Amino acid sequence: MLIKILITLFVPLIVNAYSMQELFNALKNHSQTKSDIILVEKAEMYEELADAKLYPKINIFVQYDYYNTPMGMLPIPPNELLSMVQDPTVAQPFSQNITREGVAFSMPLFMKSIFTMADKAVVMQKSAQAKKDINLLKNEALIVGSNANFIYLEALQNSLTIKEKSLLETKKTLQIKVDNGRAPASALYKINDGLNQIHIAKNNINLEKRKLISMIYSLSGIKLEEPVSMHLHGEVNKRNGLASLEPLRKKVFADKLEIKAKKEKLYPALFAQGSYVFSQGSAYNNDERVSETYGNIGVVLNIPLLAMDDYSDISLSEVELRSSEVELEKMRDELQSQVEMLVESLPLLSNSVKLYKQSIEDKKQLLKIAKLNYKTGRLSTEEYLRYEDDIVSTKAKLYKTEAEVIQTKMQLAVIYVNSIEEMIK
């Protein structure tokens, strides 16, 4: 099994315009990642919103009331009211048109559900952060995988170029034989068809490369003209377990806290409230303008006795919790199955790389022999072209398998939440 895989272009050294770290940095500042950052900020605001419910609410109000019978502008003790009634010249604080201005406040002293909802907001914030980190890893893995395929296609294209040069050299020799009548003209057609097939294959490769360039551009905003050279360091660390399930685990915990908070809404709640009011109007007994001020402060104990909508809301939340738990269990089973498949495939892929490399060396020797036999007329054109095709086909399988090794490790890195930036340089 390969302990360390070095991925390089199978061409003379090319100075790349970008490094993998630059692609990763660009991803962090691209819209793909910014949307997840906004979700984390939104979750943080929910935490602040839950904490804000513990603070007093203070309102300034202005109120106008019309009554069909005179009403009091403020509460009046009986002794004061008696003296007013005995003296008709005193403007009594009763009117049909009353204007009130003032300040009112309310504040929870004890409401258990507020603290539980604050705890839920903290858990949801952690879930959003974990999801952001995992989405970043997934996108980094996509960039690495796309770049690995880009390297594979570039290497395949280069092997086709080598084959093209070989066929062109063979064509020159064959052309001389045809001109001298030592070989049939049909042999040239077969060589030309082989060259045309190379051009078709190269064109298809260019189409695939455009797709990969577009994928990397959509994630990073960087448009590559050539693949980025990269090295894979170390192996996947499994000590975190299926850490990619963490956002869903946090969500399940948050759903449990939500049910707890909704049940706590049925507990008694204690509030403080108060106001300071300035009232004015025309006295009903002599029509003089009267203005009065008064204030109050108190404590209210609210005990829910019947709240059917709250009961139904709790039942709905319990169903949503069961749904989240089933989803978590489903994801755990799927990831476990995927991990087993990926882990078991790694040594097989690594062994395939070794076998393909050995096969290519053998096929190179066979191709040399085939060229010699073809020149001496002991091998037909079809048989010779088969040797050329065979070596290119094996190289294509080698490059594709090397890309699959990288992509397999990137999938495991996402599942186990390993740092891809530390693995890929």
Residue pairs with C-beta under 8 A, 6 or more apart in sequence:
1 346
1 347
1 350
1 351
2 350
2 353
2 405
3 235
4 232
4 233
4 234
5 232
5 402
5 405
5 406
6 231
6 232
7 148
7 151
7 229
7 230
7 231
7 232
7 402
7 406
8 151
8 229
9 151
9 154
9 155
9 158
9 226
9 227
9 229
10 154
10 155
10 158
10 159
10 399
11 154
11 155
11 158
14 226
16 226
16 227
16 228
16 229
17 224
17 225
17 226
18 222
18 224
18 228
19 228
20 143
20 144
20 147
20 228
20 230
20 424
20 425
21 421
21 425
22 222
23 143
23 147
23 216
23 220
23 222
23 228
24 140
24 143
24 420
24 421
26 220
26 221
26 222
27 33
27 136
27 139
27 140
27 143
27 219
27 220
28 136
29 221
30 219
30 220
30 221
32 135
32 139
32 218
32 219
33 132
33 135
33 136
33 139
36 128
36 131
36 132
36 135
36 136
37 132
39 128
39 131
39 132
40 125
40 128
40 129
40 132
42 128
43 121
43 124
43 125
43 127
43 128
43 129
44 125
46 121
46 124
46 125
47 118
47 121
47 122
47 124
47 125
49 121
50 114
50 117
50 118
50 120
50 121
51 118
53 108
53 111
53 114
53 117
54 108
54 114
55 107
56 105
56 106
56 107
57 105
57 106
57 107
58 103
58 104
58 105
59 103
59 104
59 105
60 101
60 102
60 103
61 100
61 101
61 102
61 103
61 104
62 99
62 100
62 101
63 99
63 100
63 101
64 97
64 98
64 99
64 100
65 71
65 97
65 98
65 100
66 96
66 97
67 95
67 96
67 97
67 98
68 96
69 96
70 94
70 95
70 96
70 284
71 94
71 95
71 96
71 98
72 93
72 94
73 93
73 94
73 95
73 98
73 100
73 279
73 280
73 281
73 290
73 292
74 93
74 277
74 279
74 292
74 293
74 294
75 294
76 84
76 93
83 90
84 90
84 92
85 92
88 285
88 286
89 286
91 283
91 285
91 286
91 288
91 289
91 290
92 283
92 284
92 285
92 290
93 279
93 283
93 290
93 292
94 283
94 284
94 285
95 281
95 282
95 283
95 284
95 290
96 281
96 284
97 281
97 282
98 279
98 280
98 281
99 279
99 280
99 281
100 277
100 278
100 279
101 277
101 278
102 275
102 276
102 277
102 278
103 275
103 276
104 273
104 274
104 275
105 272
105 273
105 274
105 275
106 271
106 272
106 273
107 271
107 272
107 273
108 114
108 269
108 270
108 271
109 270
109 271
109 272
109 299
110 268
110 269
110 270
111 269
111 270
111 271
112 264
112 267
113 261
113 262
113 264
113 265
113 267
116 257
116 260
116 261
116 264
117 257
117 258
117 261
119 257
120 254
120 257
120 258
120 261
123 250
123 253
123 254
123 257
124 250
124 251
124 254
126 250
127 246
127 247
127 250
127 251
127 254
128 247
130 246
130 247
130 250
131 247
133 417
134 244
134 246
134 247
134 414
134 417
137 244
137 413
137 414
137 417
137 418
137 420
138 414
139 219
140 410
140 420
140 421
140 424
141 407
141 410
141 411
141 413
141 414
141 420
142 215
142 219
143 216
143 219
143 220
144 230
144 406
144 407
144 410
144 420
144 424
145 403
145 406
145 407
145 410
146 212
146 215
146 216
147 212
147 216
147 224
147 227
147 228
147 230
148 230
148 402
148 403
148 406
148 407
149 208
149 212
149 403
150 209
150 212
150 213
150 216
150 224
150 226
150 227
151 227
151 230
151 399
151 403
152 399
152 400
152 402
152 403
153 205
153 208
153 209
153 212
154 209
154 226
154 227
155 395
155 399
156 205
156 392
156 395
156 396
156 399
157 202
157 205
157 206
159 391
159 392
159 395
159 396
159 399
160 198
160 201
160 202
160 205
160 392
163 198
163 388
163 391
163 392
164 195
164 198
166 367
166 371
166 388
167 191
167 194
167 195
167 198
167 388
168 195
170 191
170 371
170 374
170 384
171 188
171 191
171 192
171 195
173 375
174 183
174 187
174 188
174 191
175 188
177 183
177 187
178 184
178 185
178 187
178 188
187 381
190 381
190 382
190 385
191 381
191 385
194 385
194 388
213 223
213 224
213 225
216 222
216 223
216 224
217 223
217 224
230 424
230 425
231 424
231 425
232 406
232 409
232 423
232 424
233 422
233 423
233 424
233 425
234 422
234 423
235 409
236 409
236 412
236 413
236 416
236 418
236 423
237 416
237 418
238 416
240 416
240 417
240 418
241 416
242 332
242 335
242 336
242 339
242 415
242 416
243 415
243 416
243 417
244 335
244 414
244 415
244 416
244 417
245 328
245 331
245 332
245 335
246 417
248 324
248 327
248 328
248 331
249 328
251 324
252 321
252 324
252 325
252 328
255 317
255 320
255 321
255 324
256 321
258 317
259 314
259 317
259 318
259 321
262 310
262 313
262 314
262 317
263 314
265 304
265 307
265 310
266 304
266 307
266 310
267 304
268 301
268 302
268 303
268 304
269 301
269 302
270 299
270 300
270 301
270 302
271 299
271 300
271 302
272 297
272 298
272 299
272 300
273 297
273 298
273 299
273 300
274 295
274 296
274 297
274 298
275 295
275 296
276 293
276 294
276 295
277 293
277 294
277 295
278 291
278 292
278 293
279 291
279 292
279 293
279 294
280 289
280 290
280 291
280 292
281 289
281 290
282 288
282 289
282 290
283 289
283 290
304 310
335 415
338 411
338 415
339 412
339 415
342 408
342 411
342 412
343 412
345 408
346 405
346 408
346 409
349 401
349 404
349 405
349 408
350 405
352 397
352 401
353 398
353 401
353 402
353 405
356 394
356 395
356 397
356 398
356 401
357 398
359 394
360 391
360 394
360 395
360 398
363 387
363 390
363 391
363 394
364 391
366 387
366 390
367 387
367 388
367 390
367 391
370 379
370 383
370 384
370 387
371 384
373 379
373 384
374 381
374 383
374 384
409 423
410 420
412 418
413 419
413 420
413 423
414 420
